[in-house]
């Protein structure tokens, strides 16, 4: 649950930073988000959220206190 919350909270700021970077580089954010048009916009957002979720899940599992104390 913690990984889902963290991924969702960081998704928008990360997207804004990437949009600014791509604007400076002359790359379309839509092309990046949809894997150059292979996916539609919804599928692209879900795919990028899933890609961002995996490292967050690993980090959450690492820092989670597994003992009950």
N, C-alpha and C positions, 0 to 999 in steps of 0.2 A: 504494500500500500504506500509506503514511504517513497519508493521509486516512482510510482505513478504520479504522486503529488509533485515531486521535485522535477520530473520531466515536463509535466504540464506547466509548472511555474516558469521554467527556464526556456520553454519553446518560443514564446513571443519575443523576449529580448534577444535571443539568439537569431531569430528570423530577421529582426530589425537590423542587427549588426551585419548579417550576411547581405541584406538588401543594400545597405550603404556601401559595402565592399564591392558588390557586383555592379552597382551603379558607377563606381569609380573605374572599374575594369571594363565597363561596356558590355557586361553580360546580362541578359534578361533574367530577372528573378523567376519569372514564370517557367522559362526553359530549365532553370536549375531545379525548381520545385517539382516539376513534372518529368524529370529525367529526360529533358529535351523533347517533350511531347509524347513520350511512350505511354505515360499514365495520364489520366485526367487530373484536375486540380484536387479533388477529394482524395483520390488514391495516392497522389503525391504527398499530401499532408500526412496521411496515415502511414505511408512508407517512411517518411522522414521522422515522424514521431516514434515509430517502432525502432528505427536506427538509433535515435537518441535514448530510447528507453533501455536498451540492452546494457550500455555501460553504467547507466544510473542504477539499474537493478544489481549489477555486480558490485558496485560501490556500496549500495545499501546493505547487501548481504555481508559485505566485509566489515562494515562498521556496526552492524547490529549486535547488541550484546546477547550472546547465545546463552549465557548462564543466567539463572533467575535472580542472582544477587545484584 
